[in-house]
Amino acid sequence: MPRGDGRLSHDLIPGERGPQDACGVFGLWVPGEDVAKLAYFGLYALQHRGQESAGIATSDGHRLLVYKDMGLVSQVFDERSLASLTGHIAVGHCRYSTTGGSTWENAQPTLGGHSGFTVALAHNGNLINSAELRELVMERAAQGFDVHAGELRRGNTTDTALVTALLVDDPTKTIEERALEVLPTLRGAFSFVFMDEHTLYAARDPQGIRPLVLGRLDRGWAIASETAALDIVGAAYIREIEPGEFVAIDENGLRSCRFAEAQPKGCVFEYVYLARPDTTINNRVVHEARVEMGRTLAREHPVEADLVIPTPESGTPAAIGYAQESGIPYGQGLVKNAYVGRTFIQPNQTIRQLGIRLKLNPLREVIKGKRLVVVDDSIVRGNTQRALVRMLREAGAAEVHVRISSPPVRWPCFYGIDFATRAELIATGLDVADVCRSIGADSLGYISEDGMIAATTQPRDRLCTACFTGTYPVELPAEDRLGKSLLEMQLPLDVS
Ligand code: SF4
């Protein structure tokens, strides 16, 4: 397990990030094959879900190994490190932090174990009862259970480390037995893929807030956050891991059971922005949903203009839909410099002043003299759109009309998306006209909540829309028992 140098990633453009996802998870079980390289490509397909750290654990049935470090999947792994990860079972993870800081100690898969077995756990989502789980870990320690077996004593400050500690704290029980005891105690969003030396496991919270899908390879199985990752490793999509379902895969095949009744509330933001456009969620291709959101936007907020351009890449399908419905030509007016927004290089003042230009470069010949419709997926703090409108005007745009394929984000997400605090969200205190003035646009239109939901083709009561409505599907604890740094303030555990 290589030790990173404690590097922190920096936001080159403070306050100008869009919503960030919590992580990508990937699992493989292919007898007779070393699967680390395949897991690498699966993780590569999920890179958009987390860019802070990456890790892969493997097992050959006897020995479990893990390799993880800070950085992108392509920075963490090379031929040598992948060759060292032998075995036919793999669990992979790419991280964006929502509980616990962006440090090497908090990279996943998280390890725990004792002489009987080792577990490696990868988590997409965010638990909202971490404070309660920490108390449970303390209680178990007082009762003599071996909570030290996990990574907590090594400075891991994540909700995932608490779950890992609970899974392995009783050497008299199998992982499967402990999982069925522990999973019902968890609240919030969790799409887990985990393994011991012999078995690949997966579990999804009763609301199924984050996606998790099952795929079939010729000789094995794959589990992934998104169907696009199955496609890339050549696995055929079989089905969703159901909300409240626990799955185990070993040489006897696939076993499944329920640890909780399903109460589906899938995250609507996966359709708007988070998932890859080539992913399918609940039989709806995400690209199609986004194009339909653009068509709806055009009907709800028409405007006379010369050109529809997206904020690349996330605004592209909705811009296509807007152009189709409005009859206004579609064009590319901005070029994106992918992944530059987050770096391990400490930015200096000159670099910071470049602001949005580090991410987006305008095509002046396309924009000059045009009345533009600019389509984006969301407005969080408003800094990106303000800089964007200014940049387009400087590039010669005659008018800038901003259209957004989600309703105003007024509430924080506690289920694995890092938007901002409520006070930082621009739509919290301002109405649409105020936001329009604040970002300097000629006009601003957000899709309606009904329009967004209709575009997903999902029943309203099976979706979480809390960041737009403030109605949270899993009841939140008191404010002082929530937050990214909660466990940093309370750990290391004093359980000696
Ligand atoms: S609050 Fe918003 S981002 Fe978070 S799970 Fe619900 S819909 Fe998704």
Residues whose N, C-alpha, C, O or C-beta is under 5 A from the ligand:
A	BS01	SF4	C267 V268 F269 P412 C413 F414 Y415 I417 C464 T465 A466 C467
